[in-house]
């Protein structure tokens, strides 16, 4: 059975490589960085009136860290310590028992991320990686937090909105379909309130971004569609956010980015089963961004199959023709 699976994977790799080679011939000498440059060039041109086709912005933030598991630690403890969702450690270490991981084990902490390919303004939530990015234009900074999202039956809706309201110690108005389960119509502020102490409501919507009374739920698909953060993260985000802040919610399991002129890819699982074939999806994204000619195809395919959320350097070191 294992041999059969291995043969299928090898065949899949061969077909994918052949597909990319065909695409490589079609893109010719196109500069693979031009499409990415447009992200920053739009803002740059507003200030200077000029555009530079050689501008190559770094789009990776953070850096990997290391941790040695101590006696009595769980993966949930470690995830919260490094401001990760539990999904980020479980995707990287699927064989580790999250409750009793072996003491003394050295872990790579996945604390580096590629910024999603979307408007860098206000709050950007990439549901596919269970992570929120907040772009502070006035400080030219970005801050990122792990989140919990809607479960499969009630997925977090995608789209654009703005923050319509801010509430501290919110009352939870229990949705009608859950009132029988909880036996109440409202839950007052306090330790039993799943909204925690802070609520950022999306305009013209029942959905919002909020804290939680169950921190271990961050990094999981457990909500009715809302976005939840660790209490300490939500307290910080709540202070920064103003009513009217833009919010964009996307689904991007494969991200491409640059660091010091080198090309990286970050691949996550298709948590909502939206994509028929993640490998073909990733190859199509690569082609659409005009990056085929600068890519080490074998390393790209390894990342697409592993889906561990770690940014991988996929730069081709072969000289361009």
NORFENKA-V17061 format. One record per run of one state. SS is the DSSP state (~ for helix, > for strand, _ for the rest). FROM is the first residue (numbers start at 1). LEN is the number of residues. If there is no record, write none. Layout:
# NORFENKA-V17061
ss->(SS & SS)
from->(FROM & FROM)
len->(LEN & LEN)
This chain:
# NORFENKA-V17061
ss->(_ & ~ & _ & ~ & _ & > & _ & > & _ & ~ & _ & ~ & _ & > & _ & > & _ & > & ~ & _ & > & _ & > & _ & > & _ & ~ & _ & > & _ & > & _ & ~ & _ & > & _ & > & _ & > & _ & ~ & _ & > & _ & > & _ & ~ & _ & > & _ & > & _ & > & _ & ~ & _ & ~ & > & _ & ~ & _ & > & _ & > & _)
from->(1 & 2 & 28 & 34 & 49 & 60 & 63 & 65 & 69 & 75 & 82 & 86 & 93 & 106 & 110 & 112 & 115 & 122 & 127 & 130 & 131 & 137 & 141 & 147 & 148 & 151 & 152 & 155 & 159 & 169 & 172 & 174 & 176 & 183 & 186 & 188 & 198 & 203 & 208 & 211 & 215 & 218 & 221 & 224 & 227 & 229 & 231 & 241 & 246 & 251 & 254 & 260 & 262 & 268 & 278 & 289 & 292 & 295 & 296 & 297 & 307 & 312 & 314 & 315 & 316)
len->(1 & 26 & 6 & 15 & 11 & 3 & 2 & 4 & 6 & 7 & 4 & 7 & 13 & 4 & 2 & 3 & 7 & 5 & 3 & 1 & 6 & 4 & 6 & 1 & 3 & 1 & 3 & 4 & 10 & 3 & 2 & 2 & 7 & 3 & 2 & 10 & 5 & 5 & 3 & 4 & 3 & 3 & 3 & 3 & 2 & 2 & 10 & 5 & 5 & 3 & 6 & 2 & 6 & 10 & 11 & 3 & 3 & 1 & 1 & 10 & 5 & 2 & 1 & 1 & 6)
